[in-house]
Amino acid sequence: MSARPYNFAYLDEQTKRMIRRAILKAIAVPGYQVPFASREMPMPYGWGTGGVQVTAAIIGPDDVLKVIDQGADDTTNAVSIRAFFAKTADVATTTDTTEATIIQTRHRVPETPLTGDQILVYQVPIPEPLRFLEPRESETRTMHALAEYGVMHVKLYEDIARHGHIATTYAYPARVAGRYIMDPSPIPKFDNPKLDDCPALQLFGAGREKRIYAIPPFTRVVSLDFEDYPFERTKFDAVCEFCGATDSFLDEVVTDDKGGRMFVCSDTDYCEKRRAANKKDAAE
Amino acid sequence: MYVAVKGGERAIANAHALLANKRRGDRSVVEIETRQIEEQLSLAVDRVMSEASLYDREIAALAIKQARGDLIEAIFLARAYRTTLPRFGFAEPLDTKAMALARRVSATFKDLPGGQVLGPTFDYTHRLIDFALGEACDPPPPATAPADAAPAAPRVVDIIAGDDLIERNPQGEYDAPIADVTRDPTEFPASRDARLQTLARGDEGFLLGLGYSTQRGYGRNHPFVGEIRFGEIEVEMVVPELGLAVPLGVIAVTECQMVNQFKGGDGEPARFTRGYGLVFGQSERKAMSMALVDRALRADELAEEKIGPAQDEEFVLSHCDNVQATGFVEHLKLPHYVDFQAELALLRELRREAGAPPPDAEAAE
């Protein structure tokens, strides 16, 4: 038994064509979850098998790939997926958001605005925004078909009644192109506004759940809210300890066991660029 | 500077090296050979083949070695290998009547054509640790019957069906498309072929628990083991270019036919109903569990009240796959600090608004 050589970007061409057909359908019907014949991948379900399959189906030899997890290029799973494509597709990889043509992400949208030459691929655990309100797929598909989204608004209303706030802070539901409600994957709601009118194509892959959905470029994406309780982006009282950013999503780092905390940018590329710029300014 | 998240690349490489070293264990102990796993841990190999949907003893044994004996991990390895293999067609239906039987028992008839064949089974062993196995052993060769003595052993359910006492299997259309749950996303309600495939590769423990729950009243279906048979059977495939069925090889399977609670009324004479289980290799526990759950999942079709989880198709089929389940459960150990941070921020805001004292004030008290 010798190790057999795998196809470019691991998946065979037939599988890639099948995934591309699902992607095209997803783009044609923004926010609609297209079932696809998800394959078993050589990494576990929950580790980004949907995102990896989408990336494998769209990547070409000239692409430049960036992979982030929690906004960072150097988290172990991001490193592992980047290495997977460097090995199986021999593509150039980068940590620079502006250099990348494909960015695969888990849980974040980069702070640096994306362009029309880029594709953002999200890893999605549970694609169905209604899943925790209705566990049955046969039911939720009907609800989507009829645009019967009342339960979602009731859920948000109950949050307000109980907490005085909509208590959803990530995987915050949004309506795409005025029709389907989608789960933007567990990105913090801080990132939701970036989905709206984005020049880049956004693809969402859920491997275990076998669904692909998409937001085409320049599509209206509206986070659900009420007139008297409008959607609010998470605000931080702190600034990034490293680069001083006031406009980025911050990770809280525990520095000791006496309540010591510091806040740093979750987007490592954004933070490093700002630090380099700060240094240059200081030198001038 | 706090940089615990840095250095992921080196950490991964080091972890892999450590794992390889742990896998090998104490170098003064002889390394296990995959042939030994194939021969001496053959039931583990059977389980991996079944739940990976890949009949390849060599790959399964290698996967067990690579996974350090973690069978779900081994199943995962074998599946990830299987998914890269081309699928060039469907085999002809297996004719389990023609199986070369190593074991065949019926709980419904004391004796029957072909007889009860006990075969290799743990069933009547006393579960006493056999300390002699701690040393090398060379058991005496088992007794054998004359090669030409194997009488025909018709399937028990066919015998019952001869008296019209059990429901007929629906006649399949020869050219009807066959589901492949490894190539198409499951839709609900699922077709019976998709359901049986999903159960056949479902987790043995999960199906065992569900099957057990039907016996304890959560969707009871009054099962009798019509027959369990284990043995070898030839797989054939029709090659269109040749226009005839070509043998591909011999595989070992365990088949369980449950005879269940009868149905009748509205002019239909009463008949027993069926539940079906089939797995690679020898695993009666899995085949029986599968048959119980298959029967439970026919609740809608047979207009039965659904009161147990084993009767809920979406629940069972969506959660019986151990590779999917272990992936999603274990992914919780991946970093989630972005989402957690968003929750922290909200929680602090809620507490501030509710007038909770800031942590500093509490610490000062």
Boltz contact constraints between the chains, C-beta under 6 A:
constraints:
  - contact:
      token1: [A, 35]
      token2: [B, 185]
      max_distance: 6.0
  - contact:
      token1: [A, 37]
      token2: [B, 183]
      max_distance: 6.0
  - contact:
      token1: [A, 37]
      token2: [B, 184]
      max_distance: 6.0
  - contact:
      token1: [A, 39]
      token2: [B, 83]
      max_distance: 6.0
  - contact:
      token1: [A, 40]
      token2: [B, 79]
      max_distance: 6.0
  - contact:
      token1: [A, 40]
      token2: [B, 80]
      max_distance: 6.0
  - contact:
      token1: [A, 40]
      token2: [B, 83]
      max_distance: 6.0
  - contact:
      token1: [A, 42]
      token2: [B, 80]
      max_distance: 6.0
  - contact:
      token1: [A, 44]
      token2: [B, 327]
      max_distance: 6.0
  - contact:
      token1: [A, 45]
      token2: [B, 324]
      max_distance: 6.0
  - contact:
      token1: [A, 45]
      token2: [B, 327]
      max_distance: 6.0
  - contact:
      token1: [A, 45]
      token2: [B, 328]
      max_distance: 6.0
  - contact:
      token1: [A, 46]
      token2: [B, 327]
      max_distance: 6.0
  - contact:
      token1: [A, 46]
      token2: [B, 328]
      max_distance: 6.0
  - contact:
      token1: [A, 46]
      token2: [B, 331]
      max_distance: 6.0
  - contact:
      token1: [A, 70]
      token2: [B, 335]
      max_distance: 6.0
  - contact:
      token1: [A, 70]
      token2: [B, 337]
      max_distance: 6.0
  - contact:
      token1: [A, 70]
      token2: [B, 338]
      max_distance: 6.0
  - contact:
      token1: [A, 72]
      token2: [B, 5]
      max_distance: 6.0
  - contact:
      token1: [A, 74]
      token2: [B, 6]
      max_distance: 6.0
  - contact:
      token1: [A, 74]
      token2: [B, 8]
      max_distance: 6.0
  - contact:
      token1: [A, 75]
      token2: [B, 5]
      max_distance: 6.0
  - contact:
      token1: [A, 75]
      token2: [B, 8]
      max_distance: 6.0
  - contact:
      token1: [A, 75]
      token2: [B, 335]
      max_distance: 6.0
  - contact:
      token1: [A, 76]
      token2: [B, 8]
      max_distance: 6.0
  - contact:
      token1: [A, 76]
      token2: [B, 12]
      max_distance: 6.0
  - contact:
      token1: [A, 77]
      token2: [B, 334]
      max_distance: 6.0
  - contact:
      token1: [A, 79]
      token2: [B, 8]
      max_distance: 6.0
  - contact:
      token1: [A, 79]
      token2: [B, 9]
      max_distance: 6.0
  - contact:
      token1: [A, 107]
      token2: [B, 338]
      max_distance: 6.0
  - contact:
      token1: [A, 108]
      token2: [B, 338]
      max_distance: 6.0
  - contact:
      token1: [A, 136]
      token2: [B, 314]
      max_distance: 6.0
  - contact:
      token1: [A, 137]
      token2: [B, 188]
      max_distance: 6.0
  - contact:
      token1: [A, 138]
      token2: [B, 188]
      max_distance: 6.0
  - contact:
      token1: [A, 163]
      token2: [B, 350]
      max_distance: 6.0
  - contact:
      token1: [A, 169]
      token2: [B, 342]
      max_distance: 6.0
  - contact:
      token1: [A, 169]
      token2: [B, 343]
      max_distance: 6.0
  - contact:
      token1: [A, 169]
      token2: [B, 346]
      max_distance: 6.0
  - contact:
      token1: [A, 170]
      token2: [B, 339]
      max_distance: 6.0
  - contact:
      token1: [A, 170]
      token2: [B, 342]
      max_distance: 6.0
  - contact:
      token1: [A, 186]
      token2: [B, 339]
      max_distance: 6.0
  - contact:
      token1: [A, 188]
      token2: [B, 338]
      max_distance: 6.0
  - contact:
      token1: [A, 188]
      token2: [B, 342]
      max_distance: 6.0
  - contact:
      token1: [A, 208]
      token2: [B, 324]
      max_distance: 6.0
  - contact:
      token1: [A, 208]
      token2: [B, 328]
      max_distance: 6.0
  - contact:
      token1: [A, 210]
      token2: [B, 185]
      max_distance: 6.0
  - contact:
      token1: [A, 234]
      token2: [B, 342]
      max_distance: 6.0
  - contact:
      token1: [A, 234]
      token2: [B, 345]
      max_distance: 6.0
  - contact:
      token1: [A, 251]
      token2: [B, 337]
      max_distance: 6.0
  - contact:
      token1: [A, 251]
      token2: [B, 341]
      max_distance: 6.0
  - contact:
      token1: [A, 252]
      token2: [B, 341]
      max_distance: 6.0
  - contact:
      token1: [A, 253]
      token2: [B, 2]
      max_distance: 6.0
  - contact:
      token1: [A, 266]
      token2: [B, 338]
      max_distance: 6.0
